[in-house]
Amino acid sequence: MKIYKVTDAGMEEIRQFMQDHHRRPDEATTDSALAKWVMDAEIYADLYDMAVVTIPAEDSKQGEAISIELEGASLDVVQLDEEHN
């Protein structure tokens, strides 16, 4: 089992992604909004082993859903050993 945690670098990567691609970047980069994006990425990673943040089509400047995958310094991954009884 793995536990995923978005790092400060990952939070900055999300902030920049929102600034570049969200229709309302000022709303998408508040502390509370960033906390939600981080939580979404961590939940996605727990389910699919990759941390992804997606802006829905209606909120993206491009008019289509757009995603970013957090990797490397943007994401801490801790491998937990499973205990066998």
N, CA, C and O atoms as a GROMACS GRO file, in nm:
protein
  340
    1MET      N    1   0.084  -0.118   0.000
    1MET     CA    2   0.000   0.000   0.000
    1MET      C    3   0.089   0.124   0.000
    1MET      O    4   0.194   0.127   0.064
    2LYS      N    5   0.046   0.225  -0.072
    2LYS     CA    6   0.121   0.350  -0.080
    2LYS      C    7   0.036   0.465  -0.026
    2LYS      O    8  -0.087   0.465  -0.036
    3ILE      N    9   0.105   0.561   0.031
    3ILE     CA   10   0.040   0.685   0.074
    3ILE      C   11   0.103   0.798  -0.006
    3ILE      O   12   0.226   0.810  -0.014
    4TYR      N   13   0.019   0.882  -0.065
    4TYR     CA   14   0.065   0.992  -0.149
    4TYR      C   15   0.040   1.125  -0.078
    4TYR      O   16  -0.064   1.146  -0.016
    5LYS      N   17   0.137   1.214  -0.088
    5LYS     CA   18   0.127   1.347  -0.027
    5LYS      C   19   0.184   1.448  -0.124
    5LYS      O   20   0.300   1.438  -0.164
    6VAL      N   21   0.102   1.546  -0.162
    6VAL     CA   22   0.148   1.654  -0.250
    6VAL      C   23   0.241   1.743  -0.168
    6VAL      O   24   0.208   1.784  -0.057
    7THR      N   25   0.358   1.773  -0.223
    7THR     CA   26   0.457   1.855  -0.155
    7THR      C   27   0.431   2.004  -0.182
    7THR      O   28   0.340   2.040  -0.257
    8ASP      N   29   0.511   2.089  -0.118
    8ASP     CA   30   0.501   2.233  -0.146
    8ASP      C   31   0.529   2.262  -0.292
    8ASP      O   32   0.464   2.348  -0.352
    9ALA      N   33   0.624   2.190  -0.351
    9ALA     CA   34   0.653   2.208  -0.493
    9ALA      C   35   0.532   2.167  -0.578
    9ALA      O   36   0.503   2.231  -0.679
   10GLY      N   37   0.462   2.062  -0.536
   10GLY     CA   38   0.342   2.019  -0.606
   10GLY      C   39   0.231   2.122  -0.596
   10GLY      O   40   0.158   2.145  -0.693
   11MET      N   41   0.218   2.182  -0.478
   11MET     CA   42   0.117   2.286  -0.461
   11MET      C   43   0.146   2.405  -0.553
   11MET      O   44   0.055   2.464  -0.611
   12GLU      N   45   0.273   2.439  -0.564
   12GLU     CA   46   0.312   2.549  -0.654
   12GLU      C   47   0.286   2.511  -0.800
   12GLU      O   48   0.245   2.595  -0.880
   13GLU      N   49   0.310   2.385  -0.834
   13GLU     CA   50   0.283   2.338  -0.970
   13GLU      C   51   0.133   2.347  -1.001
   13GLU      O   52   0.094   2.387  -1.110
   14ILE      N   53   0.050   2.310  -0.903
   14ILE     CA   54  -0.096   2.321  -0.921
   14ILE      C   55  -0.135   2.467  -0.935
   14ILE      O   56  -0.216   2.502  -1.022
   15ARG      N   57  -0.080   2.554  -0.851
   15ARG     CA   58  -0.111   2.697  -0.857
   15ARG      C   59  -0.080   2.753  -0.997
   15ARG      O   60  -0.162   2.825  -1.055
   16GLN      N   61   0.037   2.720  -1.049
   16GLN     CA   62   0.076   2.769  -1.181
   16GLN      C   63  -0.014   2.712  -1.290
   16GLN      O   64  -0.051   2.784  -1.383
   17PHE      N   65  -0.049   2.585  -1.279
   17PHE     CA   66  -0.140   2.520  -1.374
   17PHE      C   67  -0.274   2.593  -1.376
   17PHE      O   68  -0.330   2.619  -1.483
   18MET      N   69  -0.326   2.627  -1.258
   18MET     CA   70  -0.454   2.699  -1.249
   18MET      C   71  -0.441   2.840  -1.309
   18MET      O   72  -0.530   2.886  -1.380
   19GLN      N   73  -0.331   2.906  -1.281
   19GLN     CA   74  -0.309   3.040  -1.336
   19GLN      C   75  -0.307   3.035  -1.489
   19GLN      O   76  -0.360   3.124  -1.556
   20ASP      N   77  -0.248   2.931  -1.543
   20ASP     CA   78  -0.233   2.920  -1.689
   20ASP      C   79  -0.359   2.872  -1.760
   20ASP      O   80  -0.382   2.909  -1.875
   21HIS      N   81  -0.441   2.790  -1.693
   21HIS     CA   82  -0.548   2.721  -1.766
   21HIS      C   83  -0.690   2.740  -1.713
   21HIS      O   84  -0.785   2.706  -1.782
   22HIS      N   85  -0.706   2.794  -1.594
   22HIS     CA   86  -0.841   2.808  -1.536
   22HIS      C   87  -0.902   2.941  -1.580
   22HIS      O   88  -0.833   3.042  -1.585
   23ARG      N   89  -1.031   2.940  -1.611
   23ARG     CA   90  -1.101   3.064  -1.653
   23ARG      C   91  -1.103   3.169  -1.543
   23ARG      O   92  -1.104   3.289  -1.571
   24ARG      N   93  -1.105   3.124  -1.418
   24ARG     CA   94  -1.107   3.216  -1.303
   24ARG      C   95  -0.988   3.183  -1.212
   24ARG      O   96  -1.007   3.130  -1.102
   25PRO      N   97  -0.868   3.216  -1.257
   25PRO     CA   98  -0.750   3.174  -1.182
   25PRO      C   99  -0.744   3.231  -1.040
   25PRO      O  100  -0.690   3.167  -0.951
   26ASP      N  101  -0.798   3.351  -1.019
   26ASP     CA  102  -0.794   3.406  -0.884
   26ASP      C  103  -0.877   3.324  -0.787
   26ASP      O  104  -0.840   3.309  -0.670
   27GLU      N  105  -0.989   3.271  -0.833
   27GLU     CA  106  -1.073   3.186  -0.749
   27GLU      C  107  -1.011   3.046  -0.732
   27GLU      O  108  -1.023   2.985  -0.626
   28ALA      N  109  -0.944   2.997  -0.836
   28ALA     CA  110  -0.890   2.862  -0.836
   28ALA      C  111  -0.760   2.850  -0.757
   28ALA      O  112  -0.711   2.739  -0.734
   29THR      N  113  -0.702   2.964  -0.715
   29THR     CA  114  -0.574   2.959  -0.645
   29THR      C  115  -0.580   3.017  -0.504
   29THR      O  116  -0.477   3.048  -0.446
   30THR      N  117  -0.701   3.031  -0.450
   30THR     CA  118  -0.710   3.069  -0.308
   30THR      C  119  -0.658   2.953  -0.225
   30THR      O  120  -0.647   2.841  -0.274
   31ASP      N  121  -0.627   2.979  -0.099
   31ASP     CA  122  -0.577   2.872  -0.012
   31ASP      C  123  -0.676   2.757  -0.002
   31ASP      O  124  -0.637   2.640  -0.007
   32SER      N  125  -0.805   2.789   0.012
   32SER     CA  126  -0.905   2.683   0.025
   32SER      C  127  -0.922   2.606  -0.106
   32SER      O  128  -0.941   2.484  -0.105
   33ALA      N  129  -0.916   2.676  -0.219
   33ALA     CA  130  -0.928   2.608  -0.348
   33ALA      C  131  -0.807   2.518  -0.372
   33ALA      O  132  -0.822   2.405  -0.418
   34LEU      N  133  -0.687   2.567  -0.340
   34LEU     CA  134  -0.567   2.484  -0.356
   34LEU      C  135  -0.572   2.361  -0.267
   34LEU      O  136  -0.530   2.253  -0.307
   35ALA      N  137  -0.624   2.377  -0.145
   35ALA     CA  138  -0.637   2.263  -0.055
   35ALA      C  139  -0.728   2.157  -0.116
   35ALA      O  140  -0.702   2.038  -0.104
   36LYS      N  141  -0.835   2.201  -0.183
   36LYS     CA  142  -0.926   2.107  -0.250
   36LYS      C  143  -0.857   2.038  -0.366
   36LYS      O  144  -0.870   1.916  -0.382
   37TRP      N  145  -0.783   2.113  -0.448
   37TRP     CA  146  -0.712   2.052  -0.561
   37TRP      C  147  -0.610   1.949  -0.511
   37TRP      O  148  -0.598   1.841  -0.569
   38VAL      N  149  -0.539   1.982  -0.403
   38VAL     CA  150  -0.441   1.890  -0.344
   38VAL      C  151  -0.512   1.764  -0.295
   38VAL      O  152  -0.466   1.653  -0.322
   39MET      N  153  -0.622   1.780  -0.224
   39MET     CA  154  -0.697   1.666  -0.173
   39MET      C  155  -0.745   1.578  -0.289
   39MET      O  156  -0.735   1.455  -0.283
   40ASP      N  157  -0.796   1.640  -0.395
   40ASP     CA  158  -0.840   1.564  -0.512
   40ASP      C  159  -0.725   1.483  -0.571
   40ASP      O  160  -0.743   1.367  -0.607
   41ALA      N  161  -0.607   1.544  -0.582
   41ALA     CA  162  -0.490   1.475  -0.639
   41ALA      C  163  -0.448   1.357  -0.552
   41ALA      O  164  -0.415   1.251  -0.604
   42GLU      N  165  -0.450   1.376  -0.420
   42GLU     CA  166  -0.410   1.269  -0.330
   42GLU      C  167  -0.511   1.153  -0.332
   42GLU      O  168  -0.471   1.037  -0.327
   43ILE      N  169  -0.638   1.184  -0.338
   43ILE     CA  170  -0.742   1.080  -0.346
   43ILE      C  171  -0.728   1.004  -0.477
   43ILE      O  172  -0.735   0.881  -0.480
   44TYR      N  173  -0.708   1.077  -0.587
   44TYR     CA  174  -0.689   1.013  -0.717
   44TYR      C  175  -0.569   0.920  -0.713
   44TYR      O  176  -0.574   0.809  -0.765
   45ALA      N  177  -0.460   0.967  -0.651
   45ALA     CA  178  -0.338   0.886  -0.642
   45ALA      C  179  -0.362   0.760  -0.560
   45ALA      O  180  -0.313   0.652  -0.596
   46ASP      N  181  -0.436   0.771  -0.451
   46ASP     CA  182  -0.468   0.653  -0.370
   46ASP      C  183  -0.545   0.548  -0.451
   46ASP      O  184  -0.527   0.428  -0.432
   47LEU      N  185  -0.629   0.595  -0.542
   47LEU     CA  186  -0.710   0.503  -0.622
   47LEU      C  187  -0.637   0.448  -0.744
   47LEU      O  188  -0.655   0.332  -0.780
   48TYR      N  189  -0.553   0.532  -0.808
   48TYR     CA  190  -0.497   0.497  -0.939
   48TYR      C  191  -0.344   0.499  -0.945
   48TYR      O  192  -0.288   0.480  -1.053
   49ASP      N  193  -0.278   0.521  -0.833
   49ASP     CA  194  -0.130   0.524  -0.828
   49ASP      C  195  -0.069   0.634  -0.915
   49ASP      O  196   0.043   0.620  -0.963
   50MET      N  197  -0.141   0.741  -0.935
   50MET     CA  198  -0.088   0.859  -1.003
   50MET      C  199  -0.170   0.980  -0.959
   50MET      O  200  -0.292   0.974  -0.950
   51ALA      N  201  -0.101   1.090  -0.932
   51ALA     CA  202  -0.169   1.210  -0.883
   51ALA      C  203  -0.203   1.301  -1.000
   51ALA      O  204  -0.114   1.352  -1.068
   52VAL      N  205  -0.331   1.320  -1.023
   52VAL     CA  206  -0.379   1.399  -1.137
   52VAL      C  207  -0.476   1.506  -1.087
   52VAL      O  208  -0.560   1.480  -1.001
   53VAL      N  209  -0.461   1.626  -1.143
   53VAL     CA  210  -0.556   1.735  -1.119
   53VAL      C  211  -0.618   1.769  -1.254
   53VAL      O  212  -0.547   1.789  -1.352
   54THR      N  213  -0.750   1.775  -1.257
   54THR     CA  214  -0.821   1.803  -1.382
   54THR      C  215  -0.912   1.924  -1.367
   54THR      O  216  -0.990   1.933  -1.272
   55ILE      N  217  -0.899   2.015  -1.461
   55ILE     CA  218  -0.991   2.130  -1.470
   55ILE      C  219  -1.102   2.086  -1.566
   55ILE      O  220  -1.074   2.050  -1.680
   56PRO      N  221  -1.228   2.091  -1.521
   56PRO     CA  222  -1.338   2.052  -1.610
   56PRO      C  223  -1.348   2.147  -1.730
   56PRO      O  224  -1.303   2.262  -1.725
   57ALA      N  225  -1.408   2.098  -1.837
   57ALA     CA  226  -1.419   2.175  -1.961
   57ALA      C  227  -1.481   2.313  -1.938
   57ALA      O  228  -1.437   2.412  -1.996
   58GLU      N  229  -1.585   2.318  -1.855
   58GLU     CA  230  -1.655   2.445  -1.835
   58GLU      C  231  -1.571   2.548  -1.759
   58GLU      O  232  -1.604   2.667  -1.759
   59ASP      N  233  -1.462   2.503  -1.695
   59ASP     CA  234  -1.377   2.594  -1.619
   59ASP      C  235  -1.242   2.621  -1.685
   59ASP      O  236  -1.164   2.702  -1.635
   60SER      N  237  -1.213   2.554  -1.796
   60SER     CA  238  -1.082   2.571  -1.858
   60SER      C  239  -1.087   2.677  -1.968
   60SER      O  240  -1.187   2.693  -2.037
   61LYS      N  241  -0.976   2.747  -1.983
   61LYS     CA  242  -0.964   2.848  -2.089
   61LYS      C  243  -0.973   2.783  -2.226
   61LYS      O  244  -1.016   2.847  -2.322
   62GLN      N  245  -0.933   2.657  -2.237
   62GLN     CA  246  -0.934   2.586  -2.364
   62GLN      C  247  -1.072   2.536  -2.404
   62GLN      O  248  -1.093   2.498  -2.519
   63GLY      N  249  -1.166   2.535  -2.310
   63GLY     CA  250  -1.300   2.486  -2.340
   63GLY      C  251  -1.312   2.335  -2.339
   63GLY      O  252  -1.415   2.280  -2.379
   64GLU      N  253  -1.209   2.268  -2.294
   64GLU     CA  254  -1.211   2.123  -2.279
   64GLU      C  255  -1.138   2.087  -2.151
   64GLU      O  256  -1.055   2.164  -2.102
   65ALA      N  257  -1.169   1.970  -2.097
   65ALA     CA  258  -1.103   1.927  -1.974
   65ALA      C  259  -0.953   1.919  -1.997
   65ALA      O  260  -0.908   1.874  -2.102
   66ILE      N  261  -0.878   1.964  -1.899
   66ILE     CA  262  -0.732   1.962  -1.910
   66ILE      C  263  -0.675   1.915  -1.776
   66ILE      O  264  -0.723   1.954  -1.670
   67SER      N  265  -0.573   1.830  -1.784
   67SER     CA  266  -0.518   1.768  -1.664
   67SER      C  267  -0.367   1.788  -1.655
   67SER      O  268  -0.299   1.815  -1.753
   68ILE      N  269  -0.319   1.772  -1.533
   68ILE     CA  270  -0.176   1.770  -1.506
   68ILE      C  271  -0.149   1.653  -1.412
   68ILE      O  272  -0.226   1.628  -1.319
   69GLU      N  273  -0.040   1.582  -1.437
   69GLU     CA  274   0.002   1.474  -1.347
   69GLU      C  275   0.120   1.523  -1.265
   69GLU      O  276   0.218   1.575  -1.319
   70LEU      N  277   0.109   1.507  -1.134
   70LEU     CA  278   0.216   1.548  -1.044
   70LEU      C  279   0.314   1.432  -1.027
   70LEU      O  280   0.274   1.318  -1.000
   71GLU      N  281   0.442   1.462  -1.044
   71GLU     CA  282   0.546   1.359  -1.034
   71GLU      C  283   0.669   1.417  -0.966
   71GLU      O  284   0.675   1.536  -0.938
   72GLY      N  285   0.765   1.332  -0.941
   72GLY     CA  286   0.895   1.376  -0.890
   72GLY      C  287   0.884   1.453  -0.761
   72GLY      O  288   0.821   1.408  -0.665
   73ALA      N  289   0.944   1.571  -0.758
   73ALA     CA  290   0.949   1.654  -0.637
   73ALA      C  291   0.811   1.706  -0.597
   73ALA      O  292   0.795   1.757  -0.486
   74SER      N  293   0.713   1.693  -0.683
   74SER     CA  294   0.578   1.742  -0.654
   74SER      C  295   0.496   1.645  -0.569
   74SER      O  296   0.388   1.680  -0.521
   75LEU      N  297   0.548   1.524  -0.551
   75LEU     CA  298   0.470   1.421  -0.485
   75LEU      C  299   0.559   1.330  -0.401
   75LEU      O  300   0.656   1.274  -0.451
   76ASP      N  301   0.526   1.318  -0.274
   76ASP     CA  302   0.594   1.222  -0.187
   76ASP      C  303   0.512   1.093  -0.188
   76ASP      O  304   0.390   1.096  -0.178
   77VAL      N  305   0.582   0.982  -0.199
   77VAL     CA  306   0.517   0.851  -0.198
   77VAL      C  307   0.583   0.768  -0.089
   77VAL      O  308   0.705   0.750  -0.088
   78VAL      N  309   0.503   0.717   0.002
   78VAL     CA  310   0.552   0.632   0.109
   78VAL      C  311   0.494   0.492   0.087
   78VAL      O  312   0.372   0.475   0.081
   79GLN      N  313   0.582   0.395   0.077
   79GLN     CA  314   0.540   0.256   0.061
   79GLN      C  315   0.523   0.196   0.201
   79GLN      O  316   0.617   0.194   0.280
   80LEU      N  317   0.403   0.149   0.231
   80LEU     CA  318   0.377   0.083   0.358
   80LEU      C  319   0.385  -0.067   0.338
   80LEU      O  320   0.328  -0.121   0.244
   81ASP      N  321   0.454  -0.132   0.428
   81ASP     CA  322   0.461  -0.278   0.424
   81ASP      C  323   0.331  -0.334   0.479
   81ASP      O  324   0.284  -0.291   0.584
   82GLU      N  325   0.275  -0.429   0.408
   82GLU     CA  326   0.153  -0.493   0.457
   82GLU      C  327   0.193  -0.601   0.557
   82GLU      O  328   0.283  -0.681   0.532
   83GLU      N  329   0.126  -0.600   0.668
   83GLU     CA  330   0.153  -0.701   0.770
   83GLU      C  331   0.068  -0.823   0.744
   83GLU      O  332  -0.052  -0.813   0.717
   84HIS      N  333   0.131  -0.937   0.752
   84HIS     CA  334   0.059  -1.063   0.733
   84HIS      C  335   0.047  -1.131   0.868
   84HIS      O  336   0.148  -1.150   0.937
   85ASN      N  337  -0.074  -1.168   0.907
   85ASN     CA  338  -0.095  -1.234   1.036
   85ASN      C  339  -0.099  -1.383   1.021
   85ASN      O  340  -0.116  -1.455   1.119
   0.00000   0.00000   0.00000
